Amino acid sequence: MFMVNSLKLKMVNMKTFLTNKNYMMNLKPLLILFMISFCSYGQTTIIHCGNLFDAENGKIEGKSSLIINADTITTVQNGIVIPRMKNVKIIDLTDYTVLPGLIDFHVHIESETNPNKYLERYQLTDADVAFNSQVFAKSTLMAGFTTVRDVGGRGVNIALRDAIDKGKVIGPRIFTSGKALATMGGHADPTSGNNNQYMGDPKAKEGVVNGPASAKKAVRQRYKNGADLIKITATGGVLSVAKNSSNPQFSIEEIKAITSTAEDYGFHVAAHAHGDEGMQRAILGGVKTIEHGTLMSEETMKMMKDNEVYLVPTIIAGKYVTKMAKKEDYYPEVVRPKALAIGPKIQGTFGKAYQKGVPIAFGTDAGVFPHGQNADEFQYMTEAGMPLFEALQAATITNARILKQQDKLGQLKKGFYADIIAVKGKLDEKSAKKLKSVEFVMKNGKIYKQPKNY
C-alpha cells in the first residue's frame, strides 16, 4: 500500500458510501494508488520528478510522480508519492526536469558525415552499414531522442528498426521511409555521380521515378519493403553530386500520384525541398512536411499555413555543411558552392516562417552532422525567435500527432509509453543548452542512461 496523508478508512454501509460526498472525496486518492499497486504488483517503478514538462500545454509543472508498469505510464500524480511496498522501484529525479522522450523528424540513421563518405557508398556492404548504424542509433537514444523519423537510406534502416523493436539493438523507435524517392538524376538518385559504366537505368525498385505510373509503383515498392512513410526529393539538394541545389525535380502529377497512393497505404509524405517552386508543387501535390525549406517565399509560407503542411527546418545541418564546405577536400567540388549558398540561409528562413505562423515540426538531418548532437537544434530554433517550450512541443506532441501516435508518444500521461528523459535543474525559456546534456533516458520503461551518482 501507499501512504496518503493519515487517511483512515471507516466501515460504512453501501448506501452511505455511495451518497456521502465526503467519503468519496477522501477515498479517491487512496483508491487511485491502491489500483496502481494492485495492477502493477511486482513491476512498479515510480519516478520522483522535481519538475515536469507538460507537452500538451507547453509549460513546466512542479513536483510530480510518474508511476510506470512495464513499458507504460499508468498514473501521473502531483507531488511525491511514497510507497510502503518493498517491490516498488524508486527513481529520484527531484533535482531534474523530466520530459517526454524527444522525437527527431529528420535523421539518416544508416550513415554519418566524414571526408570519405562519397567513397563509402561503393566500399561499404549492407553488413558494414548495419553495424555502423547500431552505433549511430545508440548515440541518438543517449542524447534523449527516443523516437526518430528516418528519411532515406539504402534500406538497412528498415532492418535496424525491426532489430531495435525486438530488443536486439539499442536505439530509438524508428519510423522510416526506407529508400527516398527521386527523379532520374535528381537528389537521391543513387547512381548520380557515377561514370557511364556504373550509371545504369535505376527504376522504381531503386527509388527512381519517371512519370505518374512509375511514381505509384515506387510507393508500392516501399510498402512491400516495409517502410512507414514516403520521402521524396522535390528539389535538388546540397550534398548530391549534381550542380543544382534548388531546381524542381518532380511534376505535380508525379507528386499527386505519390501522395494518393501513399494515402491508400496509410503513409504520409515528406518532401525534401530547398527551392520555392518545388515546395509549391509539393504542397499542391498533398505532402505533409517540407524538409529544410531554405528558399521559401511568403506565398509558400501562406500555402503551408492554409494546407497544414509542416516545416522541418534542420538548421543544424545548414550550419554544419557551411562550416565543412570551407575545408578543402571534405566535400566534392560540385558540392562546396551549394553548401556555402544554402547552408547559411536555413535559420533565417525558419525564423520568418515561424513568425508567419507556418506549422513547425522538429527535425535535424542528423547524419549530415554527427549523430547525438541533435539537441543543438533547440538552441538554433530559439535564436531564430521560437520560444523553447514551443520548440519542445514541436519535438514531442506535434511530431507524435503527424505520426498518428498522439495517444502513445510525445507526452507524460496515463496510457503513454514510458519514454522519459531528464535534464539537471529547472528548464526555462533561456535554458536550451541544458537539452544537450540529457542525464536520464528511459524508453519503453527500460533505463538506458542515468546520472553518474545515481
C-alpha positions as CSV (number, residue, x, y, z in Angstrom):
1,M,0.0,0.0,0.0
2,F,0.9,3.7,-0.3
3,M,0.8,6.4,2.4
4,V,-1.8,9.1,1.6
5,N,-1.5,11.6,4.5
6,S,-3.0,9.8,7.5
7,L,-6.3,8.9,5.9
8,K,-8.3,6.3,7.9
9,L,-10.9,4.1,6.4
10,K,-14.2,3.7,8.1
11,M,-16.7,0.9,7.7
12,V,-19.8,2.3,6.2
13,N,-22.8,0.6,4.5
14,M,-23.1,0.8,0.8
15,K,-25.8,3.4,0.7
16,T,-23.8,5.8,2.9
17,F,-20.7,5.1,0.8
18,L,-22.4,6.0,-2.5
19,T,-24.3,9.0,-1.3
20,N,-21.8,10.7,1.1
21,K,-19.6,13.1,-1.0
22,N,-17.1,13.5,1.8
23,Y,-16.3,9.8,1.9
24,M,-15.9,9.7,-1.9
25,M,-13.6,12.7,-1.9
26,N,-11.4,11.4,0.8
27,L,-11.2,7.9,-0.6
28,K,-10.4,9.0,-4.2
29,P,-6.6,9.4,-3.7
30,L,-6.3,6.2,-1.9
31,L,-8.3,4.2,-4.4
32,I,-6.2,5.5,-7.2
33,L,-3.0,4.5,-5.6
34,F,-4.5,1.1,-4.5
35,M,-5.4,0.4,-8.1
36,I,-1.9,1.3,-9.2
37,S,-0.4,-1.0,-6.6
38,F,-2.8,-3.9,-7.4
39,C,-2.5,-3.7,-11.2
40,S,1.3,-3.4,-11.3
41,Y,2.2,-5.7,-8.4
42,G,5.8,-6.7,-8.7
43,Q,6.5,-4.4,-11.7
44,T,6.0,-0.9,-10.4
45,T,8.5,1.9,-10.9
46,I,7.9,5.4,-9.5
47,I,9.9,8.4,-10.8
48,H,10.0,11.3,-8.5
49,C,10.3,14.5,-10.6
50,G,11.5,17.8,-9.4
51,N,9.8,19.4,-12.4
52,L,7.7,18.0,-15.2
53,F,7.3,19.3,-18.8
54,D,3.6,19.4,-19.8
55,A,3.9,19.0,-23.6
56,E,0.2,19.5,-24.2
57,N,0.2,23.0,-22.6
58,G,3.8,23.8,-23.2
59,K,4.7,24.6,-19.5
60,I,6.7,23.3,-16.6
61,E,4.8,21.7,-13.7
62,G,6.2,21.3,-10.2
63,K,7.0,18.1,-8.2
64,S,5.3,15.1,-9.7
65,S,5.4,11.3,-9.6
66,L,5.2,9.1,-12.6
67,I,4.0,5.5,-11.9
68,I,5.1,3.1,-14.5
69,N,4.1,-0.5,-15.1
70,A,6.2,-2.4,-17.6
71,D,6.5,-0.1,-20.7
72,T,3.6,2.2,-19.9
73,I,2.9,5.2,-17.6
74,T,-0.1,4.1,-15.5
75,T,-0.5,7.3,-13.5
76,V,0.8,10.8,-13.1
77,Q,0.4,12.3,-9.6
78,N,1.1,15.8,-8.3
79,G,3.6,15.7,-5.6
80,I,5.9,13.0,-4.4
81,V,4.2,9.6,-3.9
82,I,5.9,7.5,-1.2
83,P,5.3,3.7,-1.4
84,R,5.4,1.3,1.5
85,M,5.6,-1.8,-0.7
86,K,9.2,-3.2,-0.9
87,N,8.9,-4.3,-4.5
88,V,8.4,-0.7,-5.8
89,K,11.5,0.8,-7.6
90,I,12.0,4.5,-6.8
91,I,14.0,6.7,-9.2
92,D,14.8,10.0,-7.6
93,L,14.9,12.8,-10.2
94,T,13.8,15.6,-7.8
95,D,16.8,17.7,-8.9
96,Y,15.8,17.3,-12.5
97,T,13.3,18.5,-15.1
98,V,11.6,15.4,-16.6
99,L,10.3,15.4,-20.2
100,P,8.8,13.0,-22.7
101,G,11.3,11.3,-24.9
102,L,12.2,13.7,-27.8
103,I,11.2,12.9,-31.4
104,D,13.6,13.9,-34.3
105,F,11.7,14.0,-37.5
106,H,14.7,14.1,-39.9
107,V,17.6,11.7,-39.4
108,H,19.7,9.4,-41.6
109,I,20.4,6.7,-39.2
110,E,22.5,4.5,-41.6
111,S,25.4,6.9,-42.1
112,E,27.3,9.8,-40.7
113,T,29.3,12.6,-42.3
114,N,33.1,12.1,-42.9
115,P,35.6,13.0,-45.6
116,N,35.3,9.6,-47.2
117,K,31.5,9.4,-47.3
118,Y,31.3,9.7,-51.0
119,L,33.6,6.7,-51.4
120,E,31.8,4.6,-48.8
121,R,28.7,4.2,-51.0
122,Y,30.8,2.0,-53.2
123,Q,33.0,0.5,-50.5
124,L,30.6,-0.5,-47.7
125,T,28.4,-3.5,-47.9
126,D,24.9,-3.7,-46.3
127,A,26.5,-5.5,-43.4
128,D,29.0,-2.7,-42.9
129,V,26.2,-0.2,-42.9
130,A,24.2,-2.3,-40.5
131,F,27.0,-2.4,-37.9
132,N,27.7,1.3,-38.3
133,S,24.1,2.2,-37.9
134,Q,23.9,0.5,-34.5
135,V,26.5,3.0,-33.2
136,F,24.5,5.9,-34.6
137,A,21.3,4.6,-33.2
138,K,22.7,4.3,-29.7
139,S,24.2,7.8,-29.8
140,T,20.8,9.1,-30.8
141,L,19.0,7.4,-27.9
142,M,21.6,8.5,-25.4
143,A,21.0,12.1,-26.5
144,G,17.4,11.8,-25.4
145,F,15.7,11.1,-28.7
146,T,13.6,8.0,-28.0
147,T,11.8,8.2,-31.4
148,V,13.1,9.3,-34.9
149,R,11.7,9.5,-38.4
150,D,14.4,8.2,-40.7
151,V,14.0,9.8,-44.1
152,G,16.3,8.0,-46.5
153,G,19.0,5.3,-46.7
154,R,19.6,2.1,-48.7
155,G,17.0,0.0,-46.8
156,V,19.1,-1.1,-43.9
157,N,17.1,1.4,-41.8
158,I,14.1,-1.0,-42.0
159,A,16.1,-3.9,-40.6
160,L,17.5,-1.7,-37.9
161,R,14.0,-0.5,-36.9
162,D,12.9,-4.2,-36.6
163,A,16.1,-5.2,-34.6
164,I,15.5,-2.3,-32.2
165,D,11.8,-3.2,-31.8
166,K,12.8,-6.8,-30.9
167,G,15.4,-5.6,-28.4
168,K,18.4,-6.9,-30.3
169,V,19.9,-3.4,-30.8
170,I,19.9,-0.3,-28.6
171,G,18.4,2.7,-30.3
172,P,15.3,4.9,-30.7
173,R,12.0,3.8,-32.0
174,I,12.2,4.3,-35.8
175,F,9.7,5.3,-38.4
176,T,11.4,5.0,-41.7
177,S,10.8,5.8,-45.4
178,G,13.4,3.2,-46.5
179,K,14.9,4.5,-49.7
180,A,13.8,8.0,-50.6
181,L,12.2,8.6,-54.0
182,A,14.0,10.7,-56.6
183,T,13.6,11.6,-60.3
184,M,16.2,10.5,-62.8
185,G,19.5,12.3,-62.0
186,G,17.8,14.0,-59.1
187,H,18.7,14.3,-55.4
188,A,18.5,10.8,-54.0
189,D,19.1,9.1,-57.4
190,P,21.7,6.5,-56.1
191,T,23.6,6.5,-59.4
192,S,24.2,10.2,-59.6
193,G,27.9,11.0,-59.8
194,N,28.7,7.5,-61.2
195,N,30.6,7.2,-64.5
196,N,28.8,5.9,-67.5
197,Q,29.8,2.3,-66.9
198,Y,28.0,2.3,-63.5
199,M,25.3,4.8,-64.0
200,G,22.7,2.3,-65.3
201,D,19.0,2.9,-65.5
202,P,17.5,2.8,-62.0
203,K,13.8,2.5,-61.7
204,A,11.0,2.3,-59.1
205,K,12.6,-0.5,-57.2
206,E,15.7,1.6,-56.7
207,G,13.6,4.6,-55.8
208,V,13.8,6.5,-59.1
209,V,10.6,7.9,-60.5
210,N,9.8,8.9,-64.1
211,G,6.1,9.6,-64.6
212,P,2.9,9.0,-62.5
213,A,2.8,5.3,-63.2
214,S,6.4,4.9,-62.0
215,A,5.6,7.0,-59.0
216,K,2.8,4.8,-57.9
217,K,4.9,1.7,-58.4
218,A,7.7,3.2,-56.3
219,V,5.3,3.8,-53.4
220,R,4.1,0.3,-53.5
221,Q,7.6,-1.0,-53.6
222,R,8.3,1.0,-50.4
223,Y,5.3,-0.6,-48.8
224,K,6.5,-4.1,-49.9
225,N,9.9,-3.3,-48.4
226,G,8.3,-2.4,-45.1
227,A,8.5,1.4,-44.9
228,D,6.4,3.5,-42.6
229,L,6.2,6.7,-44.7
230,I,7.3,8.1,-48.1
231,K,10.1,10.6,-48.6
232,I,10.5,12.4,-51.9
233,T,13.2,14.9,-53.1
234,A,11.1,17.6,-54.6
235,T,14.1,19.8,-55.5
236,G,17.8,19.4,-55.9
237,G,19.9,19.0,-52.8
238,V,23.2,20.3,-51.3
239,L,25.1,17.0,-50.8
240,S,24.2,15.2,-54.0
241,V,26.8,15.1,-56.8
242,A,24.9,17.5,-59.1
243,K,25.0,21.1,-60.0
244,N,21.7,22.4,-58.8
245,S,20.5,22.5,-55.2
246,S,17.1,24.0,-55.6
247,N,15.5,23.2,-59.0
248,P,12.1,21.5,-59.0
249,Q,12.5,17.8,-59.8
250,F,9.0,16.3,-59.7
251,S,6.0,17.3,-61.7
252,I,2.8,18.0,-59.8
253,E,1.2,14.9,-61.5
254,E,4.0,12.7,-60.2
255,I,3.7,14.1,-56.6
256,K,-0.1,13.6,-56.7
257,A,0.4,10.1,-57.8
258,I,2.8,9.5,-54.9
259,T,0.6,11.1,-52.2
260,S,-2.7,9.5,-53.4
261,T,-1.0,6.1,-53.5
262,A,0.7,6.7,-50.1
263,E,-2.7,7.5,-48.6
264,D,-4.0,4.1,-49.7
265,Y,-1.3,2.5,-47.6
266,G,-1.5,4.8,-44.6
267,F,1.6,6.7,-45.4
268,H,2.3,10.4,-45.0
269,V,4.8,12.0,-47.4
270,A,7.8,14.1,-46.5
271,A,9.3,16.3,-49.2
272,H,13.0,17.4,-49.2
273,A,12.9,20.9,-50.8
274,H,15.2,23.9,-50.9
275,G,13.7,25.8,-53.9
276,D,10.4,27.6,-53.8
277,E,8.8,26.2,-56.9
278,G,9.5,22.6,-55.8
279,M,7.9,23.4,-52.4
280,Q,4.8,24.8,-54.0
281,R,4.4,21.8,-56.2
282,A,4.8,19.5,-53.2
283,I,2.2,21.5,-51.2
284,L,-0.3,21.4,-54.0
285,G,0.5,17.8,-54.5
286,G,-0.5,16.9,-51.0
287,V,2.7,16.3,-48.9
288,K,2.6,16.6,-45.1
289,T,6.0,18.0,-44.4
290,I,8.6,20.2,-46.1
291,E,12.2,19.4,-45.1
292,H,14.7,22.3,-45.0
293,G,12.5,24.9,-46.9
294,T,15.5,27.2,-47.4
295,L,14.3,29.5,-50.2
296,M,10.7,29.6,-49.2
297,S,8.7,32.7,-50.2
298,E,6.0,34.4,-48.2
299,E,3.5,33.0,-50.7
300,T,4.7,29.5,-49.9
301,M,4.5,30.2,-46.2
302,K,0.8,31.1,-46.6
303,M,0.3,27.9,-48.7
304,M,1.8,25.9,-45.9
305,K,-0.5,27.5,-43.3
306,D,-3.6,27.1,-45.4
307,N,-2.9,23.4,-46.1
308,E,-1.5,22.5,-42.7
309,V,1.9,21.5,-44.1
310,Y,4.7,21.4,-41.6
311,L,8.2,22.8,-41.9
312,V,11.0,20.6,-40.6
313,P,13.8,23.2,-40.6
314,T,17.1,21.3,-40.0
315,I,19.0,24.4,-39.0
316,I,21.9,22.5,-37.5
317,A,22.6,20.7,-40.8
318,G,22.8,24.0,-42.6
319,K,25.3,25.4,-40.2
320,Y,27.4,22.2,-40.3
321,V,27.6,22.0,-44.1
322,T,28.5,25.6,-44.3
323,K,31.4,25.0,-41.9
324,M,32.7,21.9,-43.6
325,A,32.4,23.4,-47.1
326,K,35.2,25.8,-46.1
327,K,37.5,22.8,-45.7
328,E,39.2,21.6,-48.8
329,D,38.5,18.0,-49.9
330,Y,35.8,17.4,-47.3
331,Y,33.1,17.6,-50.0
332,P,33.4,17.1,-53.8
333,E,34.0,20.4,-55.6
334,V,30.5,20.4,-57.1
335,V,29.0,20.3,-53.6
336,R,31.0,23.1,-51.9
337,P,29.4,26.1,-53.6
338,K,25.9,24.7,-53.0
339,A,26.7,24.2,-49.3
340,L,28.0,27.8,-49.0
341,A,24.9,29.2,-50.7
342,I,22.2,27.2,-49.0
343,G,23.5,26.4,-45.5
344,P,23.7,29.9,-44.1
345,K,20.1,30.7,-45.1
346,I,18.1,28.0,-43.4
347,Q,18.0,29.6,-39.9
348,G,16.8,32.9,-41.3
349,T,14.1,31.3,-43.3
350,F,12.9,29.3,-40.3
351,G,12.6,32.5,-38.3
352,K,10.5,34.2,-40.9
353,A,8.3,31.1,-41.3
354,Y,7.7,30.8,-37.6
355,Q,6.7,34.5,-37.4
356,K,4.3,33.9,-40.3
357,G,2.6,31.1,-38.4
358,V,3.9,28.2,-40.5
359,P,3.4,24.9,-38.6
360,I,6.7,23.6,-37.3
361,A,7.9,20.1,-36.7
362,F,11.3,19.4,-35.1
363,G,13.9,17.7,-37.2
364,T,17.7,18.0,-37.6
365,D,19.1,16.0,-40.5
366,A,21.4,14.0,-38.2
367,G,23.9,12.1,-40.3
368,V,24.7,15.2,-42.2
369,F,26.3,16.2,-38.9
370,P,27.4,13.7,-36.2
371,H,24.6,11.7,-34.6
372,G,24.0,12.6,-30.9
373,Q,24.3,16.3,-31.4
374,N,20.6,16.6,-32.3
375,A,19.7,18.8,-29.4
376,D,21.8,21.7,-30.8
377,E,18.7,22.4,-32.9
378,F,16.8,23.8,-29.9
379,Q,19.4,26.5,-29.4
380,Y,19.3,27.5,-33.1
381,M,15.5,27.5,-33.1
382,T,15.3,29.8,-30.0
383,E,18.0,32.1,-31.6
384,A,15.6,32.5,-34.6
385,G,12.7,33.5,-32.4
386,M,10.8,30.4,-31.4
387,P,10.3,30.0,-27.6
388,L,12.0,26.9,-26.1
389,F,8.8,25.4,-24.8
390,E,7.2,25.7,-28.3
391,A,10.3,24.0,-29.8
392,L,9.9,21.2,-27.3
393,Q,6.3,20.8,-28.3
394,A,7.4,20.5,-31.9
395,A,9.8,17.8,-30.8
396,T,7.1,15.9,-28.8
397,I,3.4,16.3,-29.2
398,T,3.5,17.8,-32.7
399,N,5.7,15.1,-34.2
400,A,3.6,12.4,-32.4
401,R,0.5,13.8,-34.0
402,I,1.9,13.7,-37.5
403,L,2.9,10.1,-36.9
404,K,-0.6,9.4,-35.7
405,Q,0.9,8.2,-32.4
406,Q,-0.6,11.0,-30.3
407,D,-2.1,8.5,-27.9
408,K,1.2,6.8,-27.2
409,L,4.1,9.2,-27.8
410,G,5.0,12.8,-27.0
411,Q,3.5,13.3,-23.6
412,L,3.9,12.1,-20.0
413,K,0.3,10.8,-19.5
414,K,-1.6,7.8,-18.4
415,G,-1.5,5.1,-21.1
416,F,1.5,6.6,-22.9
417,Y,4.8,4.7,-23.5
418,A,7.3,5.2,-20.7
419,D,9.7,7.2,-22.9
420,I,11.2,9.6,-20.4
421,I,14.2,11.8,-20.2
422,A,15.6,14.3,-17.7
423,V,18.0,17.2,-17.5
424,K,19.6,18.8,-14.5
425,G,17.8,21.6,-12.8
426,K,14.7,23.5,-13.9
427,L,14.2,24.4,-17.6
428,D,13.1,27.9,-18.6
429,E,13.0,29.7,-21.9
430,K,16.7,30.6,-21.7
431,S,18.0,27.1,-20.9
432,A,18.0,25.4,-24.4
433,K,21.6,24.4,-23.8
434,K,20.6,22.1,-21.0
435,L,18.9,19.8,-23.5
436,K,22.4,19.0,-24.9
437,S,23.2,17.3,-21.5
438,V,20.4,14.7,-21.0
439,E,21.3,12.7,-18.0
440,F,18.5,10.2,-17.8
441,V,16.9,8.2,-20.6
442,M,14.2,5.6,-20.4
443,K,12.5,4.1,-23.4
444,N,9.5,1.7,-23.1
445,G,10.1,1.6,-19.3
446,K,13.7,0.5,-19.6
447,I,16.5,2.7,-18.3
448,Y,19.4,3.3,-20.8
449,K,21.1,6.2,-19.1
450,Q,21.1,7.6,-15.6
451,P,23.1,10.2,-13.6
452,K,26.6,9.1,-12.7
453,N,25.9,9.5,-9.0
454,Y,22.6,7.7,-9.1
